[in-house]
Amino acid sequence: MTTTTEALKPAAPRPRGGIVQSVNDSLVVAKRNLIRMTRIPEMIIFGMIQPIMFVVLFSYVFGGSMNVGGTTDPDVYREFLMAGIFAQTVTFATAGAGAGIADDMHKGLIDRFRSLPMARGAVLTGRTLADLVQTALTVVVLAIVALLVGWRIHEGILKALGAFALLLLLGYAFSWIGALIGLSVRTPEAATSGGLIWLFPVTFISNAFVQSSNLPGWLQPVAEWNPFSATVQACRELFGNPGASPSDAWPMAHPVLASMLWSVLIVVVFRTLSVRKYRSATA
């Protein structure tokens, strides 16, 4: 009888490896967040409206007054502008990521996740991956609007895809900064405010909207070594758009490599800090 009972007992599941479990758990959490986004479509709609407004306002309001490469031609400025608008769009999504994590903390959802047998970093990784999908959708819509207002790609589709990949990598890197902010504050409102405070100087003290050579002398090195500027410069080169002013600063001389290195460094540093904070954070 004992032998028969033991034979009918189901075999224990084989333990999964750490990396496999982490990937699977992250994908489950990402799916959960994507389903949640589809049930709140206004989140996606409002996220698209803001960058479209920036494109229209900067293109038609400031286009004829900006000097790029010795000309104030609005068409030239429009092509100069778009790399900056793309980069601003992917980085401003950081505030939403931080607010979403803070909301999960406020509702106690993070504590429930931590009680489950899942990889420690899966909740945050899944959240940032879901935000990356939403950001990619926004970039696609923004690119269509940019084409309608006169922006063009001049270096071929492969280089353009490389530029969009750099943009999404930067957005993913900055989303980890948002994750750390979301875990460090008490309310979603504080996470939104905290996420925007540091984003404005990062995006505007850069080469996104004006050439860095037009900035005051003491601000030029800050702008040229800004990770945001490296991605903008790289995109302009890959898109073949005008306005990439020459500079002796290493990130501006090698923008594609600099953009990749900055983004990877940000992911490594802030993912480590976020996972450490996740272990000790309480709702």
Backbone as a ProteinNet text record, in pm:
[ID]
protein_1_A
[PRIMARY]
MTTTTEALKPAAPRPRGGIVQSVNDSLVVAKRNLIRMTRIPEMIIFGMIQPIMFVVLFSYVFGGSMNVGGTTDPDVYREFLMAGIFAQTVTFATAGAGAGIADDMHKGLIDRFRSLPMARGAVLTGRTLADLVQTALTVVVLAIVALLVGWRIHEGILKALGAFALLLLLGYAFSWIGALIGLSVRTPEAATSGGLIWLFPVTFISNAFVQSSNLPGWLQPVAEWNPFSATVQACRELFGNPGASPSDAWPMAHPVLASMLWSVLIVVVFRTLSVRKYRSATA
[TERTIARY]
82.6	0	85.9	190.5	283.1	354.3	394.4	465.1	375.2	247.5	153.7	131	117.9	97	214.9	335.3	454.3	464.8	418.1	425.7	328.5	212.3	114.1	144	236.7	267.8	332.9	281.2	338.9	482.3	558.6	699.1	710.5	803	825.7	879.5	833.7	883.6	1031.4	1099	1241.9	1263.7	1355.8	1380.2	1439	1389.9	1440.1	1565.2	1648.5	1768.3	1732.9	1828.2	1803.4	1770	1844.4	1820	1687.7	1658.9	1533.7	1414.5	1421.5	1312.2	1295.4	1405.3	1399	1334.4	1372.2	1314.2	1165.5	1127.4	986.2	900.9	951.7	876.9	864.8	971.6	968.8	866.5	859.4	763.1	619.6	597.1	461.9	420.7	511.5	480.5	461.3	543.4	529.1	392.7	348.8	218.1	107.7	121.5	21.9	11.3	125.2	123.7	71.2	100.7	49.5	-102.6	-154	-299.3	-363.8	-300.9	-352.6	-354.5	-250.5	-246.1	-359.6	-388.9	-496.5	-632.3	-646.5	-773.2	-785.3	-674	-676.3	-619.1	-692.9	-637.3	-599.6	-661	-627.2	-481	-420.4	-279	-195	-228.8	-153.9	-185	-311.8	-351.5	-284.5	-290.1	-229.1	-77.5	-19.5	124.9	166.7	75.5	106.3	80.8	-16.6	-54.2	59.5	125.1	228.7	341.8	405.9	513.5	466.1	342	288.4	275	231.3	221.7	359	461.1	596.8	642.6	615.2	655.7	591.1	459.7	387.6	430.7	439.9	474.4	615.9	713.1	851.5	871.3	803.7	823.5	768.8	647.3	580.6	590.3	617.4	629.4	773.3	870	1009.8	1090.5	1031.9	1107.5	1175.3	1111.6	1169.6	1266.1	1283.6	1370.9	1497	1508.7	1624.6	1730.7	1853.8	1965.7	2036.7	2032	2097.5	2188.6	2318	2412.4	2415.4	2389.5	2394.7	2269	2161	2035	1918.4	1817.3	1694.3	1579.8	1612.9	1512	1433.8	1303	1224.7	1233.4	1251.9	1263.4	1390.6	1498.6	1624.8	1609.6	1547.4	1529.3	1437.8	1339.5	1247	1322.6	1414.3	1492.3	1592.2	1647.3	1736.9	1662.3	1538.4	1459.6	1419.1	1388.7	1319.5	1397.9	1529.4	1606.7	1590.2	1588.2	1567.8	1429.6	1328	1191.4	1176.6	1233.7	1230.4	1294.2	1412.3	1483.3	1406.4	1348.8	1270.3	1149.3	1087.5	968.9	1001.9	1110.9	1144	1189.8	1248.5	1294.5	1182	1086.9	976.1	884.6	892.7	815.4	862	980.2	1034.5	941.7	883	794.4	674.9	620.7	509.4	548.7	668.9	717.8	730	788.2	802.1	667.8	572.5	439.9	368.6	385.4	321.5	374	504.4	562.8	521.9	520	476.8	330.9	247.3	107	94.7	175	174.4	221.7	320.7	367.5	256.4	188.1	85.4	-30.8	-62.5	-173.5	-131.8	-4.3	42.6	70.6	63.7	83.8	228.1	322.7	463.2	486.9	423.6	439.3	384	272.6	216.2	308.6	368.1	463.1	583.5	629.3	747.7	721.1	594.9	561.1	557.8	563.2	557.2	696.7	706.2	836.9	879.9	920.6	960.3	1093.3	1158.5	1287.6	1273.4	1372.3	1361.5	1346.6	1417.8	1412.3	1305.3	1223.2	1126.8	1017.1	972	864.3	908.3	1027.8	1077.9	1113.3	1174.4	1209.9	1084.9	983	858.3	793.3	798.3	738.3	812.3	945.2	1022.3	1007.3	992.2	970.6	834.8	732.2	600.1	603.2	673.4	686.3	762.4	859.8	935.4	844.8	751.6	657.5	569.2	519.9	436.2	515.8	641.2	726.5	750.1	773.2	794.8	672.7	553.6	430.6	419.9	454.7	450.9	549.2	668.7	771	723.3	655.6	604.1	504.2	411.1	312.5	381.2	478.9	550.3	627.8	686.2	759.8	665.5	544.9	446.8	411	388.7	356.8	474.5	596.7	715.4	727.4	698.3	702.3	597.8	483.4	377.5	415.2	496.8	534	664.2	723.2	838	969.9	974.9	1100.2	1128.5	1255.8	1294.5	1420.2	1433.4	1552.2	1638.4	1769.1	1856.5	1967	1976.1	2086.2	2039.8	1918	1870.9	1797.8	1718.5	1631.6	1709.7	1821.6	1896.9	1955.5	2014.9	2069.9	1958	1844.8	1731.7	1683.3	1676.5	1637.7	1738.4	1866.3	1969	1947.7	1908.4	1881.1	1763.1	1656.2	1540.8	1577.5	1666.2	1711.1	1786.3	1870.9	1941.2	1843.3	1739.8	1638.8	1566.5	1527.4	1457.1	1549.7	1677.1	1772.7	1787.4	1793.5	1801.4	1674.7	1557.3	1433.2	1427.1	1475.4	1476.5	1571	1687.8	1783.7	1724.1	1661.4	1604.8	1485.1	1416.5	1303.3	1349	1474.9	1527.6	1550.5	1583	1589.3	1449.3	1349.9	1212.3	1170	1215.5	1182.1	1237.7	1361.5	1422	1346.7	1305.8	1228.7	1094.2	1027.3	897.9	904.5	1015.7	1032.8	1072.8	1117.7	1173.7	1075.3	959.2	861.5	735.3	646.1	528.9	403.3	395.3	273.1	306.6	212.3	234.5	254.6	186.4	202.3	344.9	403.3	542.2	636.9	605.5	690.3	685.3	567	555.3	635.1	620	693.7	843.9	882.9	1025.3	1084.2	1002	1051.4	1071.7	993.5	1004.1	1109.6	1136.4	1229.4	1366.8	1418.8	1553.8	1551.8	1435.4	1429.2	1440.5	1386.1	1390.3	1533.5	1618.7	1757	1832.2	1804.8	1874.8	1839.3	1713.5	1670.7	1698.4	1694.2	1710.6	1855.2	1936	2079.4	2146.3	2120.1	2165.3	2166	2189.1	2186.6	2054.5	1950	1823	1751.8	1747.4	1667.7	1752.8	1875.6	1971.6	2106.7	2193.1	2327.3	2402.4	2479.9	2551.7	2647.7	2694.5	2784.4	2714.6	2581.4	2505.7	2481.8	2517	2498.2	2611.3	2590.8	2701.4	2821.1	2940.9	3063.1	3070.4	3022	3032.1	2929.7	2825.1	2724.3	2757.6	2843.2	2872.2	2929.8	3029.6	3079	2971.8	2884.3	2776.4	2686.2	2650.7	2563	2631.1	2760.2	2830.4	2856.5	2865.9	2886.6	2756	2645.5	2514.1	2478.1	2441	2402	2289.4	2199.7	2089.4	2142.6	2242.1	2300.5	2368	2433.1	2501.4	2401.8	2287.1	2185.5	2126.7	2102.1	2050.5	2149.3	2277	2379.9	2389	2383	2390.2	2272.5	2153.7	2035.4	2045.2	2095.4	2110.3	2205.5	2312.7	2406.8	2343.1	2271.6	2212.9	2093.8	2018.3	1908.4	1958.9	2080.8	2132.1	2073.2	2028.5	1970	2077.9	2053.1	2153.4	2164.3	2271.7	2282.2	2374.5	2441.4	2534.2	2663.4	2671.1	2785.2	2910.8	3025.6	3150.3	3194.8	3255.8	3301.4	3419.1	3508.9	3622.8	3587.8	3471	3430.3	3412.4	3462.5	3459.8	3317.9	3217.8	3082.9	3027.6	3063.4	3013.1	3090.7	3216.7	3296.2	3262.2	3216.1	3179.7	3040.9	2938	2807.9	2739.5	2752	2683.7	2740.1	2872.7	2936.1	2907.8	2917.8	2892.2	2749.5	2653.7	2513.5	2493	2550.8	2537.9	2600.9	2722.4	2792.1	2718.2	2671	2596.1	2471.4	2396.4	2270.7	2295.2	2394.8	2426.3	2471.4	2553.9	2600.9	2484.7	2391.5	2276	2191.1	2170.3	2092.7	2160.1	2289.6	2361.9	2354	2381.2	2385.4	2246.7	2148.4	2018.2	1933.5	1959.1	1889.8	1937.9	2068.6	2124.5	2066.2	2063	2009.1	1859	1785.5	1640.9	1607.1	1677.6	1650.9	1685.5	1793.3	1829.8	1723.3	1671.8	1566.9	1437.9	1409.8	1288.1	1285.6	1400.4	1405.8	1366.1	1392.9	1368.2	1249.3	1195.1	1086.8	959.5	882.2	753.3	645.9	524.8	413.6	377.8
-120.5	0	125.2	124.2	237.6	258.1	145.5	154.8	214.5	174.3	226.9	376.5	418.3	560.2	644.2	592.9	665.2	674.3	567.6	567.7	668.8	689.6	783.2	927.9	950.8	1086	1162.5	1281.3	1356.5	1397.9	1394.4	1431.4	1580.1	1615	1757.1	1828.6	1949.9	2023	2053.6	2044.4	2072.8	2222	2259.2	2401.2	2465.9	2584	2655	2732.9	2755	2832.8	2976.7	3046	3182.6	3273.6	3264.5	3352.2	3319.1	3190.1	3148.4	3195.4	3175.8	3218.9	3370	3442.6	3588	3637.6	3576.5	3616	3585.8	3465.4	3427.2	3515	3539	3622.3	3765.6	3816.5	3952.7	3965.1	3862.8	3865.5	3858.3	3782.2	3773.9	3910.4	3976	4108.2	4210.1	4201.1	4291.5	4273.4	4148	4121	4180.4	4167.6	4225	4375.5	4442.9	4588.5	4631	4552.6	4585	4569.7	4464.2	4445.7	4562.4	4605.2	4719.3	4846.1	4865.4	4984.3	4984.1	4865.8	4859.1	4887.9	4864.3	4891.2	5037.9	5112.8	5256.4	5326.6	5330	5383.2	5530.2	5605.9	5747.6	5768.6	5670	5680.6	5686.1	5601.9	5598.1	5721.9	5761.3	5876.2	6004.2	6029.4	6151.3	6148.2	6027.7	6016	6049.9	6035.8	6069	6215.7	6275.7	6412.9	6510.5	6492.5	6588.7	6601	6490.3	6506.2	6561.6	6529.4	6586	6737.8	6784.5	6928.4	6993.7	6928.2	6982.8	6995.5	6894.5	6898.3	7016.9	7031.4	7138.5	7275.5	7291.9	7422.6	7464.6	7375.5	7412.1	7431.1	7351.4	7359.4	7488.6	7526.5	7638.4	7768.9	7761.2	7883.5	7934.4	7841.7	7882.7	7854.4	7783.6	7738.7	7847.8	7963.9	8069.1	8158.7	8139.8	8227.5	8158.4	8029.6	7954.3	7946.6	7978.7	7974.8	7840.7	7761.4	7630.8	7625.5	7612.9	7605.4	7730.9	7846.7	7972.5	8008.1	7935.9	7965.4	7959.1	8038	8034.9	7968.8	7891.9	7820	7726.8	7741.9	7656	7508.2	7475.7	7334.6	7273	7352.1	7304.3	7283.1	7381	7366.3	7249.2	7223.9	7113.3	6980.2	6961.6	6837.7	6834.5	6951.1	6958.8	6922.8	6967	6952.8	6809.9	6730.8	6604.8	6506.3	6500.2	6409.6	6447.1	6577.6	6621.7	6589	6604.8	6572.8	6423.1	6341.1	6196	6160.4	6217.1	6185.5	6236.9	6355.3	6408.2	6319.8	6268.8	6184.7	6057.5	5989.8	5863.8	5887	6003.9	6029.5	6078.9	6154.2	6201.8	6086.9	5973.2	5856.6	5806.1	5851.4	5812.7	5852.4	5971	6018.2	5924.8	5876.1	5782.7	5650.4	5603.9	5479	5490.9	5602.8	5623.6	5633.4	5704.6	5718.6	5584	5498.7	5368.1	5279.3	5280.2	5199.2	5254.8	5387.1	5447.1	5411.9	5406.1	5369.1	5225	5135.3	4995.9	4985.5	5067.7	5068.6	5117.6	5224	5285.4	5189.4	5107.4	5012.2	4881.3	4865.3	4743.2	4629.3	4656.3	4550	4499.1	4589.4	4548.6	4450	4473.5	4381.1	4243.6	4239.4	4109.4	4038.6	4114.4	4054.1	3995.3	4068.4	4022.2	3895.8	3869.3	3747.5	3624	3642.7	3530.8	3477.2	3349.2	3290	3331.7	3454.8	3505.4	3578.7	3597.1	3665.6	3806.2	3850.9	3977	4097.2	4094.2	4208.5	4199.5	4093.5	4070.2	4176.7	4222.5	4321.5	4450.4	4495.4	4619.3	4600.9	4486.9	4461.9	4452.3	4382.3	4371.5	4506.4	4589.7	4723.6	4807	4805.8	4885.7	4833.1	4702.4	4647.1	4689.7	4688.5	4733	4880.7	4961	5103.7	5121.6	5033.4	5040.3	5015	4920.4	4892.5	5013.9	5075.8	5194.6	5308.6	5325.4	5429.7	5405	5278.7	5246	5281.3	5254.5	5289.7	5441.5	5516	5662.2	5714.4	5654.5	5696.8	5672	5560.4	5530.4	5638.1	5671.8	5775.5	5909.5	5940.8	6067.6	6074.8	5963.9	5961.4	5989	5935	5960.2	6108.4	6168.7	6311.7	6393.2	6354.4	6426.4	6421.5	6307	6296.1	6387.3	6400.7	6485.3	6632.8	6674.8	6816.4	6846.4	6745.8	6773.6	6711.7	6637.6	6571.5	6454	6433.8	6325.8	6253.5	6126.9	6045.1	6045.8	6068.6	6082.2	5977.4	5889.6	5793.1	5648	5626.3	5489.4	5434.2	5330.9	5275.1	5203.7	5138.2	5064.1	5157.1	5267.8	5363.4	5427.9	5450.7	5508.3	5413.3	5285.1	5186.5	5182.7	5199.7	5206.9	5327	5440.1	5559.5	5536.1	5474.3	5446.1	5346.8	5252.7	5158.8	5231.9	5328.6	5407.9	5488.3	5541.6	5617.3	5530.1	5410.2	5320.9	5271.8	5252.4	5212.9	5324	5449.2	5560.9	5568.9	5551.3	5553.9	5443	5323.4	5212.1	5241.5	5300.8	5334.2	5435.3	5539.7	5641.5	5589.4	5485.9	5430.5	5368	5323.5	5269.8	5381.4	5501.3	5615.1	5642.9	5637.1	5654.5	5547.7	5424	5315.8	5344.1	5392.8	5423.9	5537.1	5638.3	5748.6	5697.3	5612.6	5559.3	5478.2	5408.5	5329.6	5414.8	5537.8	5621.4	5723.4	5739	5838	5766.9	5844	5783.9	5785.2	5876	5888.1	5896.5	5858.5	5873.9	6019.1	6113.1	6255	6301.2	6255.8	6292.1	6230.3	6109.2	6044.4	6120	6169.4	6246.4	6375.7	6446.9	6572.1	6546.8	6445	6413.6	6367.7	6302	6255.9	6367.8	6475.9	6586.4	6688.6	6701.7	6804.8	6788.4	6667.8	6648.3	6632.1	6598.9	6580.8	6711.9	6819.2	6946.2	6996.7	7001.2	7042.7	6945.4	6816.4	6718.6	6737.7	6764.1	6776.2	6913.5	7019.6	7153.7	7203	7153.3	7186	7079.7	7088.6	6987.6	7048.8	6963.9	7008.6	6974.3	6952	6906	7014.9	7136.2	7241.9	7354.5	7368.1	7463.1	7394	7442.4	7387.3	7421	7324.8	7347.4	7464.7	7497.9	7612	7744.5	7746.7	7868.8	7890.2	7791.3	7803.7	7886	7941.8	8010.5	7918.2	7976.9	7896.1	7794.7	7831.4	7739.5	7625.8	7644.8	7539.9	7442	7482.9	7396.9	7261	7253.8	7120.7	7035.3	7100.5	7025.7	6962.2	7041.4	6991.1	6882.7	6899.2	6804.2	6670.7	6670.3	6544.3	6490.2	6549.4	6503.8	6376.6	6267.1	6144.5	6169.2	6258.2	6293.6	6353.3	6442.5	6505.9	6404.5	6305.1	6203.3	6128.1	6094.4	6022.9	6112.3	6239.5	6332.7	6347.8	6364.9	6379.3	6253.6	6137.2	6010.4	5997.1	6035.3	6024.7	6118.3	6238.3	6330.7	6274.5	6212.8	6153.1	6036.2	5950.8	5833.4	5869.1	5970.9	6017	6098.3	6153	6242.3	6380.4	6420.6	6553.2	6657.1	6784.1	6888.8	6930	7004.6	7068.9	7003.7	6894.5	6830.7	6911.8	7013.9	7104.8	7031.3	7057.3	6989.3	7027.4	6934	6958.6	6866.3	6913.5	6832.2	6737.3	6753.8	6664.6	6522.7	6423.1	6284.6	6235.3	6261.5	6211.9	6270.9	6395.2	6456.6	6409	6368.8	6317.4	6172.2	6097.5	5956.7	5934.7	5997.6	5998.2	5862.1	5778.8	5649.1	5562.1	5553.3	5473.6	5534.9	5667.3	5733.5	5710.4	5716.7	5693.9	5553.3	5455	5317.3	5299.8	5353.7	5337.8	5407.1	5530.3	5600.8	5523	5473.1	5403.2	5274.7	5198.5	5072.8	5101.9	5204.7	5240.9	5280.4	5358.3	5400.1	5280.1	5185.7	5065.5	4987	4964	4883.8	4949.5	5078.7	5148.3	5157.2	5204.4	5230.4	5104.4	5001.9	4875.3	4815.4	4821.2	4769.8	4843.8	4977.2	5057	5032.2	5016.9	4996.4	4861.8	4756.1	4623.9	4622.2	4689.6	4697.8	4772.2	4881.3	4956.8	4875.8	4799.5	4716.8	4615.7	4564.3	4464.2	4519.8	4649	4707	4801.9	4840.6	4939	4879.8	4963.6	4921.5	5018.3	4967.4	5052.4	5156.6
0	0	0	86.4	94.9	-36.3	-97.4	-225.9	-333.1	-334.1	-433	-413.2	-286.4	-257	-302	-276	-316.2	-467.5	-537.4	-683.2	-743.4	-676	-727.8	-690.1	-596.5	-552.6	-667.4	-703.2	-815.2	-787	-891.4	-877.3	-850.7	-764	-733.2	-855.2	-881.3	-997.3	-984.5	-1095.7	-1093.8	-1072.4	-986.4	-964.6	-1088.3	-1120.1	-1236.6	-1199.1	-1298	-1274.7	-1243.3	-1179.4	-1138.3	-1254.4	-1362.9	-1477.6	-1543.7	-1560.5	-1623.7	-1542.1	-1410.6	-1324.8	-1329.9	-1326.7	-1330.8	-1460	-1573.7	-1703	-1706.4	-1666.6	-1669.1	-1577.4	-1456.4	-1361.8	-1413.6	-1473.3	-1527.6	-1639.3	-1725.6	-1835.7	-1784.7	-1678	-1619.5	-1565.1	-1493.7	-1438.5	-1551.1	-1656.2	-1770.8	-1836.4	-1850.8	-1909.1	-1823.3	-1693.8	-1602.8	-1621.7	-1633.8	-1649.1	-1786.1	-1889.7	-2022.9	-2028.4	-1964.6	-1959.1	-1884.4	-1778.5	-1700.7	-1785.7	-1867.7	-1953.3	-2055.3	-2111.7	-2211.5	-2149.2	-2020.7	-1953.2	-1909.6	-1919.8	-1890.9	-2013.3	-2123.9	-2249.3	-2242	-2149.2	-2139.9	-2100.9	-2031	-1998.7	-2125.9	-2223.1	-2348.6	-2432.3	-2436.5	-2518.9	-2470.1	-2339.1	-2285	-2301.4	-2293.7	-2313.7	-2455	-2551.4	-2690.9	-2722.6	-2655.3	-2687.1	-2656.6	-2542.7	-2502.6	-2604	-2648.1	-2747.2	-2880.4	-2920.2	-3044.6	-3032.1	-2915.3	-2892.4	-2899.9	-2844.6	-2851.1	-2996.1	-3076.4	-3217.5	-3288	-3271.5	-3341.3	-3291	-3158.4	-3102.8	-3140.5	-3120.8	-3150.9	-3300.8	-3380.4	-3525.4	-3582.9	-3541.2	-3605	-3527	-3395.5	-3316.6	-3314.8	-3294.1	-3283.3	-3409.8	-3503.1	-3619.8	-3698.4	-3716	-3797.1	-3724.5	-3592.1	-3514.3	-3464.3	-3484.7	-3438.4	-3547.6	-3510.6	-3604.6	-3591.5	-3696.9	-3698.7	-3820.2	-3795.9	-3906.6	-3991.4	-3928	-4000.5	-4076.1	-4056.4	-4124.7	-4027.1	-4053.3	-3972.8	-4048.2	-4148.7	-4227.2	-4134.1	-4124.5	-4033.5	-4069.1	-4195.9	-4233.9	-4176.4	-4175.5	-4118.4	-3967.9	-3902	-3757.5	-3723.8	-3807.6	-3783	-3782.3	-3876.3	-3879.1	-3763.9	-3728.1	-3612.5	-3484.8	-3475.3	-3353.6	-3322.1	-3423.9	-3400.1	-3314.9	-3330.7	-3245.4	-3099.3	-3070.1	-2932.8	-2880.8	-2965.2	-2923	-2897.5	-2984.4	-2962.4	-2828.2	-2802.5	-2678.4	-2557.2	-2569	-2458.3	-2428.8	-2532.9	-2515.1	-2437.6	-2474.3	-2407.4	-2263.6	-2236.4	-2099.5	-2009.6	-2065.1	-1983.1	-1940.3	-2008.1	-1964.7	-1828.3	-1785.6	-1655.6	-1541.6	-1551.9	-1445	-1428.3	-1540.5	-1532.7	-1469.9	-1500.7	-1442.8	-1291.6	-1246.8	-1103	-1033.7	-1096.7	-1036.9	-1028.8	-1131.7	-1130.5	-1019	-998.8	-891.7	-755.2	-742.5	-615.8	-586.6	-690.2	-671.5	-624.5	-684.4	-638.4	-494.2	-457.1	-318.8	-225.6	-265.8	-182.5	-158	-258.4	-246.1	-178.9	-148.5	-84.6	-180.7	-312	-410.4	-408.6	-387.3	-381.5	-268.2	-152.1	-38.8	-72.7	-148	-187	-285.6	-376.3	-469.8	-394.7	-294.5	-222	-142.2	-111.9	-36.7	-126.3	-258.3	-352.1	-382.3	-419.4	-453.9	-594.6	-609.5	-740.2	-727.4	-840.5	-842.6	-785.1	-712	-639.6	-732.6	-844.7	-934.6	-1040.6	-1038.3	-1146	-1149.5	-1033.4	-1029.5	-1098.3	-1067	-1125.4	-1272.5	-1306.2	-1445.7	-1532.3	-1482.4	-1557.3	-1577.9	-1475.1	-1486.6	-1590.5	-1587	-1682.3	-1824.3	-1842.1	-1976.2	-2031.2	-1946.9	-1991.3	-2030.3	-1951.8	-1985.1	-2115.9	-2141.8	-2267.1	-2386.9	-2375	-2483.5	-2509.3	-2401.9	-2418.1	-2481.7	-2441	-2498.4	-2646.6	-2684.3	-2825.3	-2909	-2856.1	-2927.3	-2945.3	-2841.3	-2849.3	-2952.6	-2957.7	-3054.2	-3197.2	-3220.8	-3354.6	-3397.6	-3309.6	-3341.9	-3363.9	-3280.5	-3292.7	-3424	-3465.7	-3592.8	-3710.4	-3704.7	-3811.7	-3816.8	-3699.2	-3693.9	-3746.6	-3710.8	-3757.1	-3909	-3966.3	-4112.5	-4176.8	-4112.2	-4166.9	-4164.8	-4066.5	-4058	-4132.6	-4198.4	-4283.4	-4244.4	-4134.2	-4094.1	-4187	-4218.7	-4308	-4258.1	-4300	-4273.4	-4399.2	-4382.9	-4499.4	-4506.4	-4406.2	-4402.4	-4414.8	-4457.7	-4477.5	-4357.5	-4381.7	-4278.9	-4169	-4203.9	-4102.2	-3997.2	-4041.1	-3945.1	-3863.5	-3928.3	-3855.7	-3746.5	-3778.2	-3676	-3562.1	-3596.3	-3492.6	-3402.1	-3460.4	-3380.4	-3286.9	-3337.7	-3252.2	-3141.4	-3171.4	-3067.8	-2957	-2994.5	-2893.6	-2808.8	-2871.6	-2798.5	-2696.1	-2738.5	-2646.3	-2535.3	-2567.5	-2463.7	-2360.8	-2407.3	-2313.2	-2227.9	-2291.1	-2215.4	-2111.2	-2149.2	-2054.4	-1938	-1969.5	-1864.4	-1766.8	-1820.4	-1733.7	-1654.3	-1706.1	-1631.6	-1499.9	-1493.6	-1368.4	-1267.1	-1314.8	-1223.2	-1168.8	-1257.4	-1212.5	-1113	-1133.7	-1040.3	-901.5	-896.9	-767.3	-698.6	-775.5	-718.1	-666.9	-745.9	-705.2	-577.3	-555.2	-433.4	-313.7	-339.7	-232.9	-177.6	-243.2	-198	-149.6	-90.6	-27.1	-113.1	-209.9	-288.9	-437.2	-525.9	-670.1	-711.3	-642.1	-674.2	-649.5	-539.3	-509.5	-611.7	-657.7	-758.3	-890	-928.4	-1052.2	-1043.4	-931.3	-913.4	-907.7	-831.8	-821.3	-953	-1035	-1164	-1263.4	-1250.3	-1345.4	-1306	-1176.4	-1129.4	-1193.7	-1196.9	-1250.9	-1402.8	-1460.2	-1604.9	-1681.4	-1627.2	-1699.1	-1720.4	-1618.4	-1647.7	-1736.8	-1723.3	-1807.5	-1954.5	-1983.9	-2123.4	-2182.7	-2101.3	-2156.4	-2151.6	-2057.4	-2060.2	-2146.8	-2274.5	-2369.6	-2509.1	-2606.9	-2746.7	-2814.5	-2735.6	-2792.4	-2871.2	-2818.8	-2880.1	-2938.9	-2891.4	-2949.5	-2957.9	-3044.9	-3051.4	-2923.2	-2874.5	-2749	-2758.1	-2878.9	-2895.4	-2868.8	-2868.2	-2840	-2691.2	-2608.3	-2464.5	-2403.7	-2283.3	-2214.8	-2197.6	-2197	-2195.1	-2083	-1963.3	-1850.2	-1858.5	-1941.1	-1955.7	-2067.7	-2160.7	-2274.7	-2234.4	-2144.7	-2104.4	-2037	-1959.3	-1894.1	-1998.4	-2099.8	-2205.9	-2287.6	-2315.8	-2402.4	-2334.2	-2199.7	-2127.3	-2069.2	-2106.6	-2065.1	-2143.4	-2075.7	-2148.4	-2248.4	-2213.3	-2302	-2431.8	-2421.5	-2540.5	-2631.1	-2571.1	-2652	-2739.3	-2683.9	-2762.1	-2870.3	-2837.5	-2938.2	-3053.2	-3018.4	-3121.5	-3207.5	-3143.7	-3217.2	-3313.5	-3268.3	-3354.6	-3473.8	-3452.2	-3565.2	-3669.5	-3623.5	-3718.9	-3792.8	-3720.4	-3782.7	-3871.6	-3834.4	-3919.6	-4038.9	-4026.3	-4130	-4121.9	-4002.1	-3983.8	-3956	-3988.3	-3968.7	-3823.1	-3794.6	-3664.5	-3565.8	-3601.9	-3509.4	-3508.5	-3420.3	-3418.5	-3374.3	-3438.2	-3401.4	-3261.3	-3192.8	-3056.1	-3026	-2938.7	-2897.1	-2783.6	-2722.4	-2613.3	-2666.9	-2593.8	-2642.4	-2671.9	-2587	-2620	-2748.3	-2779.7	-2902.1	-3025.3	-3005.1	-3116.4	-3147	-3046.8	-3064.2	-3003	-3056.7	-2989.3	-2981.3	-3084.1	-3081.8	-2970	-2964.2	-2858	-2721.7	-2712	-2584	-2537.3	-2628.6	-2592.6	-2536.4	-2603	-2555.8	-2418.3	-2400.5	-2272.9	-2159.6	-2184.4	-2080.8	-2040.6	-2137.1	-2107.2	-2029.6	-2072.9	-2002.2	-1860.2	-1843.4	-1709.1	-1619.4	-1671.7	-1592.8	-1552.8	-1646.3	-1614.1	-1502.4	-1514	-1414.3	-1276.8	-1269.8	-1140.6	-1078.1	-1155	-1095	-1080.9	-1161.1	-1135.5	-1004.9	-981.1	-855.8	-735.9	-744.4	-633.8	-615.5	-726.8	-718.4	-655.7	-696.2	-639.6	-491	-454.2	-312.4	-232.9	-291.8	-225.2	-218.4	-321.5	-326.4	-211.4	-175.8	-68.7	65.9	86.6	218.7	222	104.8	101.8	160.6	224.8	281.3	235.8	222.3	177.1	282.9
[MASK]
+++++++++++++++++++++++++++++++++++++++++++++++++++++++++++++++++++++++++++++++++++++++++++++++++++++++++++++++++++++++++++++++++++++++++++++++++++++++++++++++++++++++++++++++++++++++++++++++++++++++++++++++++++++++++++++++++++++++++++++++++++++++++++++++++++++++++++++++++++++++++++

